[in-house]
C-alpha cells in the first residue's frame, strides 16, 4: 500500500528524483513555498518568498495533484490555527488596560460578542456539522 507523505519534508523526499538541475530548483522552490504557506497562510507572500510567480504556482497546483493536496493541507492547517486562536479569545476575552496620567492603573478583560457570533456561524457553516432536515431540505 502506498503511504501518502504527511508533511513538506516527506513530500520532498518522496518526490521523484530528476537529473535536470532546473527541475530540482523547482522542487526546492515548491517546498519553500509550501513551508511559507504553512507559516503564513498567504499565497502571495509565500510565492514572493519562494521567488515564484503566482500564475506558475496555480498552474503547478492544477497539473500536480500531490502539490495541490499539500497546498490545501497547508491552508487548512493555518485556518485551524486561526480558529483555535479565535476560540481562545472568545473564551478568555481580550486584555484591556486603563491608563490615567500616563500610568497604567487597572486591567480588565473584554469579551467581543461579534467574535463569538462569527465563531458560532463558522462552526455551523461547516459541512460536517450541518444537519439535514426531516423533510429532506438542507436549510438549517
Backbone as a printed PyTorch tensor [residue, N CA C, xyz], in Angstrom:
tensor([[[  0.8460,  -1.1780,   0.0000],
         [  0.0000,   0.0000,   0.0000],
         [  0.8820,   1.2290,   0.0000]],

        [[  0.5630,   2.2040,  -0.8170],
         [  1.3690,   3.4010,  -0.9710],
         [  0.9690,   4.4300,   0.0850]],

        [[  1.8950,   4.7430,   1.0000],
         [  1.6200,   5.6780,   2.0870],
         [  1.8360,   7.1020,   1.5970]],

        [[  0.8820,   8.0070,   1.9030],
         [  0.9840,   9.4070,   1.4990],
         [  1.9000,  10.1550,   2.4560]],

        [[  2.8060,  11.0070,   1.9480],
         [  3.6410,  11.8190,   2.8390],
         [  2.7740,  12.7700,   3.6550]],

        [[  3.1460,  12.9850,   4.9190],
         [  2.3380,  13.7800,   5.8330],
         [  2.7250,  15.2510,   5.8690]],

        [[  3.9790,  15.5750,   5.6440],
         [  4.3850,  16.9770,   5.7260],
         [  5.2830,  17.3330,   4.5530]],

        [[  5.7810,  18.5670,   4.5660],
         [  6.5550,  19.0830,   3.4390],
         [  7.8670,  18.3300,   3.2680]],

        [[  8.5280,  17.9910,   4.3730],
         [  9.8080,  17.2950,   4.2710],
         [  9.6170,  15.9150,   3.6460]],

        [[  8.5720,  15.2010,   4.0600],
         [  8.3020,  13.9020,   3.4450],
         [  7.9590,  14.0540,   1.9710]],

        [[  7.2700,  15.1470,   1.6240],
         [  6.9580,  15.4050,   0.2200],
         [  8.2440,  15.5740,  -0.5810]],

        [[  9.2090,  16.2820,   0.0060],
         [ 10.4830,  16.5000,  -0.6760],
         [ 11.1830,  15.1710,  -0.9350]],

        [[ 11.2150,  14.2920,   0.0740],
         [ 11.9250,  13.0330,  -0.0850],
         [ 11.1540,  12.0280,  -0.9210]],

        [[  9.8320,  12.1490,  -0.9610],
         [  9.0260,  11.2070,  -1.7480],
         [  8.9230,  11.6220,  -3.2130]],

        [[  9.3160,  12.8580,  -3.5240],
         [  9.2130,  13.3390,  -4.9040],
         [ 10.2050,  12.5780,  -5.7850]],

        [[  9.8520,  12.3710,  -7.0270],
         [ 10.7710,  11.6530,  -7.9200],
         [ 12.0300,  12.4740,  -8.1730]],

        [[ 13.1390,  11.7920,  -8.2220],
         [ 14.4210,  12.4500,  -8.4790],
         [ 14.5900,  12.6620,  -9.9830]],

        [[ 14.9670,  13.8670, -10.3440],
         [ 15.1440,  14.2220, -11.7410],
         [ 16.5740,  14.7050, -11.9090]],

        [[ 17.2030,  14.3300, -12.9930],
         [ 18.6070,  14.6740, -13.1770],
         [ 18.8190,  16.1120, -13.6390]],

        [[ 17.7620,  16.7760, -14.0810],
         [ 17.9200,  18.1570, -14.5490],
         [ 18.0200,  19.1080, -13.3580]],

        [[ 19.0200,  19.9910, -13.3410],
         [ 19.1470,  20.9090, -12.2160],
         [ 17.9520,  21.8550, -12.0970]],

        [[ 17.3580,  22.2520, -13.2310],
         [ 16.2300,  23.1750, -13.1860],
         [ 15.0380,  22.5500, -12.4530]],

        [[ 14.7900,  21.2710, -12.6880],
         [ 13.6870,  20.5900, -12.0160],
         [ 13.9410,  20.5280, -10.5080]],

        [[ 15.1810,  20.2880, -10.1180],
         [ 15.4940,  20.2380,  -8.7100],
         [ 15.2880,  21.6060,  -8.0680]],

        [[ 15.6420,  22.6600,  -8.7830],
         [ 15.4290,  24.0030,  -8.2880],
         [ 13.9410,  24.2700,  -8.1310]],

        [[ 13.1330,  23.8360,  -9.1020],
         [ 11.6900,  23.9960,  -8.9860],
         [ 11.1490,  23.2370,  -7.7860]],

        [[ 11.6560,  22.0420,  -7.5540],
         [ 11.2200,  21.2670,  -6.4050],
         [ 11.5810,  21.9870,  -5.1070]],

        [[ 12.7730,  22.5170,  -5.0510],
         [ 13.2020,  23.2520,  -3.8670],
         [ 12.3140,  24.4820,  -3.6500]],

        [[ 11.9700,  25.1530,  -4.7310],
         [ 11.0910,  26.3230,  -4.6190],
         [  9.6860,  25.9230,  -4.1850]],

        [[  9.2160,  24.7920,  -4.6850],
         [  7.8950,  24.3140,  -4.2690],
         [  7.8660,  24.0540,  -2.7640]],

        [[  8.9160,  23.4070,  -2.2760],
         [  8.9850,  23.1060,  -0.8510],
         [  9.0750,  24.4010,  -0.0380]],

        [[  9.8610,  25.3470,  -0.5030],
         [  9.9430,  26.6380,   0.1790],
         [  8.5800,  27.3070,   0.2080]],

        [[  7.8860,  27.2760,  -0.9140],
         [  6.5490,  27.8650,  -0.9720],
         [  5.6120,  27.1930,   0.0220]],

        [[  5.6060,  25.8590,   0.0620],
         [  4.7080,  25.1340,   0.9610],
         [  5.0270,  25.4120,   2.4270]],

        [[  6.3000,  25.5150,   2.7630],
         [  6.6780,  25.8370,   4.1450],
         [  6.2040,  27.2360,   4.5350]],

        [[  6.4070,  28.1910,   3.6420],
         [  5.9450,  29.5510,   3.9350],
         [  4.4270,  29.6120,   4.0120]],

        [[  3.7560,  28.8440,   3.1670],
         [  2.2930,  28.8250,   3.1830],
         [  1.7750,  28.2390,   4.4980]],

        [[  2.4640,  27.2310,   5.0240],
         [  2.0860,  26.6700,   6.3190],
         [  2.2290,  27.7110,   7.4260]],

        [[  3.2690,  28.5450,   7.3250],
         [  3.5150,  29.5500,   8.3620],
         [  2.5640,  30.7280,   8.2720]],

        [[  2.2960,  31.2080,   7.0420],
         [  1.5820,  32.4750,   6.8860],
         [  0.1500,  32.3300,   6.4180]],

        [[ -0.1320,  31.3480,   5.5850],
         [ -1.4640,  31.2060,   5.0130],
         [ -1.7140,  32.1430,   3.8490]],

        [[ -0.7110,  32.9030,   3.4150],
         [ -0.8470,  33.8460,   2.3140],
         [ -0.1280,  33.3120,   1.0780]],

        [[ -0.8840,  33.1210,   0.0130],
         [ -0.2940,  32.6040,  -1.2280],
         [  0.6500,  33.6420,  -1.8280]],

        [[  0.2390,  34.9000,  -1.8460],
         [  1.0640,  35.9510,  -2.4500],
         [  2.3950,  36.1010,  -1.7230]],

        [[  2.3370,  36.1580,  -0.3980],
         [  3.5680,  36.3170,   0.3840],
         [  4.4770,  35.1020,   0.2170]],

        [[  3.8990,  33.9150,   0.2770],
         [  4.6880,  32.6900,   0.1450],
         [  5.3160,  32.5770,  -1.2370]],

        [[  4.5850,  32.9920,  -2.2710],
         [  5.1380,  32.9680,  -3.6270],
         [  6.3140,  33.9290,  -3.7420]],

        [[  6.1890,  35.1000,  -3.1530],
         [  7.2860,  36.0710,  -3.1970],
         [  8.5080,  35.5390,  -2.4540]],

        [[  8.2960,  34.9030,  -1.3040],
         [  9.4130,  34.3530,  -0.5340],
         [ 10.1190,  33.2250,  -1.2890]],

        [[  9.3500,  32.4480,  -2.0480],
         [  9.9320,  31.3370,  -2.7950],
         [ 10.4890,  31.7860,  -4.1470]],

        [[ 10.1620,  33.0060,  -4.5620],
         [ 10.6430,  33.5070,  -5.8440],
         [  9.9270,  32.8940,  -7.0370]],

        [[  8.6290,  32.6340,  -6.8820],
         [  7.8410,  32.0070,  -7.9390],
         [  6.6490,  32.9090,  -8.2410]],

        [[  6.3200,  33.0280,  -9.5110],
         [  5.1470,  33.7900,  -9.9150],
         [  3.8900,  33.0360,  -9.4940]],

        [[  2.8720,  33.7710,  -9.0520],
         [  1.6350,  33.1380,  -8.5940],
         [  0.9650,  32.3250,  -9.7020]],

        [[  1.0130,  32.8220, -10.9260],
         [  0.4000,  32.0780, -12.0310],
         [  1.0700,  30.7240, -12.2260]],

        [[  2.3880,  30.6890, -12.0490],
         [  3.1170,  29.4270, -12.1510],
         [  2.6690,  28.4650, -11.0580]],

        [[  2.5000,  28.9800,  -9.8530],
         [  2.0570,  28.1360,  -8.7480],
         [  0.6820,  27.5330,  -9.0110]],

        [[ -0.2280,  28.3540,  -9.4960],
         [ -1.5690,  27.8360,  -9.7820],
         [ -1.5320,  26.8160, -10.9200]],

        [[ -0.6540,  27.0130, -11.8840],
         [ -0.5000,  26.0370, -12.9620],
         [  0.0530,  24.7260, -12.4050]],

        [[  1.0550,  24.8140, -11.5060],
         [  1.6010,  23.6150, -10.8810],
         [  0.5360,  22.9050, -10.0490]],

        [[ -0.2820,  23.6890,  -9.3250],
         [ -1.3120,  23.0880,  -8.4830],
         [ -2.3110,  22.3030,  -9.3310]],

        [[ -2.6810,  22.8590, -10.4980],
         [ -3.6270,  22.1720, -11.3730],
         [ -3.0140,  20.9420, -12.0320]],

        [[ -1.7080,  20.9790, -12.3120],
         [ -1.0500,  19.8870, -13.0120],
         [ -0.6210,  18.7510, -12.0770]],

        [[ -0.2930,  19.0680, -10.8170],
         [  0.2350,  18.0760,  -9.8840],
         [ -0.7310,  17.9080,  -8.7150]],

        [[ -1.4830,  16.8090,  -8.6730],
         [ -2.4590,  16.6330,  -7.5890],
         [ -1.8170,  16.5610,  -6.2000]],

        [[ -0.6210,  15.9820,  -6.1120],
         [  0.0540,  15.9090,  -4.8020],
         [  0.4120,  17.3040,  -4.3030]],

        [[  0.8890,  18.1440,  -5.1860],
         [  1.2130,  19.5220,  -4.8110],
         [ -0.0590,  20.2550,  -4.3810]],

        [[ -1.1560,  20.0280,  -5.0970],
         [ -2.4310,  20.6400,  -4.7350],
         [ -2.9190,  20.1870,  -3.3680]],

        [[ -2.7210,  18.9010,  -3.0470],
         [ -3.1050,  18.3890,  -1.7350],
         [ -2.2880,  19.0410,  -0.6320]],

        [[ -0.9750,  19.1850,  -0.8540],
         [ -0.1140,  19.8210,   0.1560],
         [ -0.5070,  21.2830,   0.3340]],

        [[ -0.8640,  21.9340,  -0.7570],
         [ -1.3080,  23.3350,  -0.7210],
         [ -2.5680,  23.4430,   0.1430]],

        [[ -3.5500,  22.5960,  -0.1380],
         [ -4.8030,  22.6150,   0.6240],
         [ -4.5610,  22.2870,   2.0880]],

        [[ -3.6830,  21.3290,   2.3590],
         [ -3.3830,  20.9470,   3.7380],
         [ -2.7170,  22.1020,   4.4900]],

        [[ -1.8200,  22.8320,   3.8220],
         [ -1.1580,  23.9760,   4.4630],
         [ -2.1680,  25.0700,   4.7970]],

        [[ -3.0930,  25.3430,   3.8770],
         [ -4.1180,  26.3570,   4.1480],
         [ -5.0680,  25.9020,   5.2490]],

        [[ -5.4050,  24.6180,   5.2810],
         [ -6.2820,  24.0960,   6.3290],
         [ -5.6060,  24.1810,   7.6880]],

        [[ -4.3110,  23.8900,   7.7300],
         [ -3.5620,  23.9760,   8.9750],
         [ -3.5840,  25.3980,   9.5160]],

        [[ -3.3570,  26.3540,   8.6430],
         [ -3.3650,  27.7620,   9.0570],
         [ -4.7600,  28.1910,   9.5110]],

        [[ -5.7900,  27.7470,   8.8150],
         [ -7.1550,  28.0890,   9.2030],
         [ -7.4880,  27.5120,  10.5780]],

        [[ -7.0550,  26.2760,  10.8350],
         [ -7.2980,  25.6640,  12.1350],
         [ -6.5910,  26.4260,  13.2530]],

        [[ -5.3620,  26.8940,  12.9870],
         [ -4.6430,  27.6850,  13.9880],
         [ -5.3750,  28.9890,  14.2920]],

        [[ -5.8780,  29.6450,  13.2460],
         [ -6.6180,  30.8830,  13.4520],
         [ -7.9130,  30.6460,  14.2140]],

        [[ -8.6060,  29.5460,  13.9120],
         [ -9.8290,  29.2230,  14.6400],
         [ -9.5380,  28.9310,  16.1060]],

        [[ -8.4450,  28.2230,  16.3730],
         [ -8.0700,  27.9640,  17.7680],
         [ -7.8090,  29.2680,  18.5110]],

        [[ -7.1040,  30.1690,  17.8620],
         [ -6.8240,  31.4720,  18.4790],
         [ -8.1210,  32.2560,  18.6970]],

        [[ -9.0260,  32.2100,  17.7360],
         [-10.3090,  32.9010,  17.8640],
         [-11.1440,  32.3380,  18.9960]],

        [[-11.1880,  31.0020,  19.1230],
         [-11.9330,  30.3830,  20.2200],
         [-11.3310,  30.7710,  21.5650]],

        [[-10.0110,  30.8110,  21.6230],
         [ -9.3510,  31.1960,  22.8680],
         [ -9.7000,  32.6350,  23.2540]],

        [[ -9.6560,  33.5360,  22.2760],
         [-10.0040,  34.9330,  22.5550],
         [-11.4690,  35.0810,  22.9170]],

        [[-12.3410,  34.3230,  22.2730],
         [-13.7670,  34.3950,  22.5910],
         [-14.0350,  33.8760,  24.0000]],

        [[-13.2860,  32.8630,  24.4090],
         [-13.5000,  32.2550,  25.7200],
         [-12.9010,  33.1110,  26.8460]],

        [[-11.6640,  33.5780,  26.6800],
         [-10.9700,  34.2740,  27.7680],
         [-11.0860,  35.7840,  27.6810]],

        [[-11.4200,  36.3130,  26.5150],
         [-11.5110,  37.7590,  26.3580],
         [-10.1600,  38.3700,  25.9970]],

        [[-10.2110,  39.6480,  25.6490],
         [ -9.0150,  40.3820,  25.2520],
         [ -8.6210,  41.3050,  26.4060]],

        [[ -7.3600,  41.2700,  26.8320],
         [ -6.9830,  42.1590,  27.9410],
         [ -7.0030,  43.6260,  27.5080]],

        [[ -7.5570,  44.4640,  28.3700],
         [ -7.5910,  45.9080,  28.1530],
         [ -6.9110,  46.5850,  29.3300]],

        [[ -6.2550,  47.6920,  29.0600],
         [ -5.5050,  48.4020,  30.0860],
         [ -6.0800,  49.7960,  30.2540]],

        [[ -6.1640,  50.2470,  31.4940],
         [ -6.6750,  51.5810,  31.8060],
         [ -5.4910,  52.4360,  32.2370]],

        [[ -5.3210,  53.5820,  31.5550],
         [ -4.2350,  54.5000,  31.8730],
         [ -4.8120,  55.8000,  32.3950]],

        [[ -4.1440,  56.3670,  33.3880],
         [ -4.5150,  57.6810,  33.9070],
         [ -3.2350,  58.4620,  34.1260]],

        [[ -3.1280,  59.6040,  33.4650],
         [ -1.9320,  60.4450,  33.5260],
         [ -0.6750,  59.6830,  33.1120]],

        [[ -0.8010,  58.8200,  32.1330],
         [  0.3400,  58.0840,  31.5980],
         [  0.7530,  56.8880,  32.4250]],

        [[ -0.0150,  56.5370,  33.4470],
         [  0.3020,  55.4090,  34.3070],
         [ -0.8320,  54.3890,  34.2110]],

        [[ -0.4730,  53.1320,  34.0480],
         [ -1.4810,  52.0870,  33.9850],
         [ -2.0550,  51.8750,  35.3900]],

        [[ -3.3610,  52.0560,  35.5100],
         [ -3.9900,  51.9600,  36.8230],
         [ -4.8030,  50.6900,  37.0010]],

        [[ -5.2750,  50.0880,  35.9010],
         [ -6.1040,  48.8890,  36.0400],
         [ -6.0750,  48.0840,  34.7470]],

        [[ -6.4630,  46.8260,  34.8710],
         [ -6.6330,  45.9580,  33.7000],
         [ -7.9650,  45.2280,  33.8420]],

        [[ -8.5500,  44.8820,  32.7130],
         [ -9.7710,  44.0780,  32.7010],
         [ -9.8110,  43.3170,  31.3810]],

        [[-10.6960,  42.3410,  31.2900],
         [-10.8410,  41.5450,  30.0670],
         [-12.1680,  41.8890,  29.4210]],

        [[-12.1100,  42.1380,  28.1110],
         [-13.3070,  42.4800,  27.3510],
         [-13.6140,  41.3290,  26.4090]],

        [[-14.8380,  40.8390,  26.4660],
         [-15.2910,  39.7710,  25.5720],
         [-16.0060,  40.4080,  24.3920]],

        [[-15.5760,  40.0490,  23.1960],
         [-16.1240,  40.6270,  21.9730],
         [-17.2650,  39.7470,  21.4620]],

        [[-18.4760,  40.2490,  21.5350],
         [-19.6420,  39.4790,  21.1060],
         [-19.6190,  39.2130,  19.6090]],

        [[-19.0800,  40.1240,  18.8220],
         [-19.0100,  39.9120,  17.3720],
         [-18.1100,  38.7280,  17.0390]],

        [[-17.0080,  38.5880,  17.7650],
         [-16.1170,  37.4520,  17.5500],
         [-16.8160,  36.1420,  17.8930]],

        [[-17.5470,  36.1390,  18.9910],
         [-18.2670,  34.9270,  19.3910],
         [-19.3110,  34.5690,  18.3360]],

        [[-20.0460,  35.5640,  17.8340],
         [-21.0540,  35.2990,  16.7970],
         [-20.3940,  34.7650,  15.5260]],

        [[-19.2620,  35.3290,  15.1410],
         [-18.5520,  34.8610,  13.9530],
         [-18.1030,  33.4100,  14.1250]],

        [[-17.5630,  33.0860,  15.2920],
         [-17.0850,  31.7260,  15.5290],
         [-18.2570,  30.7340,  15.5030]],

        [[-19.3890,  31.1160,  16.0710],
         [-20.5620,  30.2370,  16.0280],
         [-21.0540,  30.0420,  14.6010]],

        [[-21.1030,  31.1040,  13.8150],
         [-21.5380,  30.9840,  12.4230],
         [-20.5850,  30.1130,  11.6210]],

        [[-19.2860,  30.2410,  11.8640],
         [-18.3110,  29.4380,  11.1380],
         [-18.4660,  27.9620,  11.4990]],

        [[-18.7020,  27.6820,  12.7670],
         [-18.8820,  26.2980,  13.1970],
         [-20.1340,  25.6980,  12.5690]],

        [[-21.1980,  26.4730,  12.5210],
         [-22.4430,  25.9620,  11.9340],
         [-22.3530,  25.8200,  10.4240]],

        [[-21.4760,  26.5670,   9.7790],
         [-21.3750,  26.5400,   8.3200],
         [-20.5610,  25.3530,   7.8160]],

        [[-19.8250,  24.6790,   8.6820],
         [-19.0150,  23.5380,   8.2410],
         [-19.9150,  22.4020,   7.7800]],

        [[-19.5900,  21.7670,   6.6680],
         [-20.4290,  20.6800,   6.1520],
         [-20.5470,  19.5060,   7.1190]],

        [[-19.4980,  19.2080,   7.8930],
         [-19.5580,  18.0610,   8.7980],
         [-20.5080,  18.3170,   9.9590]],

        [[-20.7550,  19.5770,  10.3050],
         [-21.6430,  19.9080,  11.4100],
         [-23.0530,  20.2280,  10.9440]],

        [[-23.2810,  20.2270,   9.6570],
         [-24.5830,  20.5900,   9.1150],
         [-25.5280,  19.4000,   9.2190]],

        [[-26.6950,  19.6440,   9.7640],
         [-27.6970,  18.5880,   9.8970],
         [-28.6910,  18.6880,   8.7500]],

        [[-29.2450,  17.5750,   8.3850],
         [-30.2790,  17.5920,   7.3490],
         [-31.6350,  17.5880,   8.0140]],

        [[-32.5890,  18.2330,   7.3770],
         [-33.9380,  18.3120,   7.9220],
         [-34.6880,  17.0040,   7.7760]],

        [[-35.7460,  16.8710,   8.5010],
         [-36.5490,  15.6640,   8.4610],
         [-37.2400,  15.5360,   7.1120]],

        [[-37.6610,  16.6890,   6.5470],
         [-38.3880,  16.6720,   5.2870],
         [-37.4630,  16.5760,   4.0780]],

        [[-36.1770,  16.5050,   4.2980],
         [-35.2540,  16.3710,   3.1700],
         [-34.6330,  17.6780,   2.7320]],

        [[-34.9620,  18.7980,   3.3600],
         [-34.3290,  20.0550,   2.9440],
         [-33.0980,  20.3010,   3.8150]],

        [[-32.0730,  20.9140,   3.2240],
         [-30.8100,  21.1410,   3.9160],
         [-30.6830,  22.5630,   4.4450]],

        [[-31.7630,  23.2560,   4.6210],
         [-31.6860,  24.6560,   5.0410],
         [-31.8000,  24.7590,   6.5460]],

        [[-30.6680,  24.6930,   7.2150],
         [-30.6130,  24.8850,   8.6680],
         [-29.7070,  26.0220,   8.9700]]])
